[in-house]
Amino acid sequence: MAQEPGAASSPPAAPYDRRIDPLTGEAAVIVAKRQARPNLGEGMHTASTVACPFCPGGVEAPEDYDVKAFTNRWPSISDGRCEVVLYTSDHDASFASLGVDGARKVVDLWAERTAALGGRDDVAYVLVFENRGPEVGATIPHPHGQIYAFPEVPPAPRRELDEAACALCGVDPGPRLVHAVGGWRAWVPDAATWPYALLVAPDAHEPDLPGLGDAGRTGLAEVLVDALGRLDALFDAPMPYMLWFHQRPTDGGAWPTAHLHVHVAPLYRSPGTQRYVAAGELGSGMFFNPVDPDDAAAALRDAGGDRQ
């Protein structure tokens, strides 16, 4: 219906139902409609046993493709702010098995979609992330990640951005270094909260994915193929993990401490044994890691092999 001349315009609807707990100050977004999203389930990992929507011919991928991004039909945030990124048409692949050439196509698509979503006037932050494995909540096993375009800078990256100086420039991981290639490094953080957690970052102070040049994008592909391959080799089984990028906000601010990096939170602490975040940790706000970061880095180096 057309608006009457002179009528007051309504403010745009909020893209999500964001609430702040008055006791803890923590933010929560209520998305009850996502309860109905599909779940292909654990153990149904091959194209022959499920009608995968991400395989060529599936509902989200009618044609064959190398990489592909599309709007999530089960979004956590409205207005086209949630996207799915398909890494390959091969249902049984992993990020590591893409090789550097395949991973580079994913990196290019991450950068392209960050620029496109971040170019919107109503987007302040673009979060690129992946949940790998049903153990960490992936509902479809086909290799894919997601992107959220927030109207604000979320609390986790904001805490890092508000530091007085860049915490990554000049950092020396020492014995916690796992691998270095193409101007990028992967290392176990000194205060790792997950037993085999990894931090992946460029040596140079690169602010975001769109700003990476050709060599930087290839270096990112190389270091991720290596790092994620080591996690699979560590216990000779696919490692469930959560992975997310932190990068410069897209709200036009200067953000001088923004240094592009990747957090990787692998789930297992030993073969088949899950690391749980328990009451003592949630209740105290302090994590208790049963694996020394130096030992974790040594184990990941030993699990290396030729990943290129």
Buried (B, 14 or more C-beta within 10 A) or exposed (E): EEEEEEEEEEEEEEBBEBEEEEEEEEEEBEBEEEEEEEEBEEEBBEBEEBEBBBBBEBEBBEEEEBBBBEEBEBBBBEBEBBBBBBBBBBBEBBBBBBBBEBBBBBBBBBBBBBBBBBEBEEBBBBBBBBBBBBBBEBEBBBBBBBBBBBBBBBEEBEEBBEEEEBEBEEBEBEEBBBBBBBBBBBBBBEEBBBBBBBBBBBBBBBBBBBBBEEEBBBBBBBBBBBBBBBBBBBBEEBBBBBBBBBBBBBBEEEBEBBBBBBBBBBBBBEEEEEBEEEEEBEEEEEBEBEBEBEBBBBBBBEBBEEBE
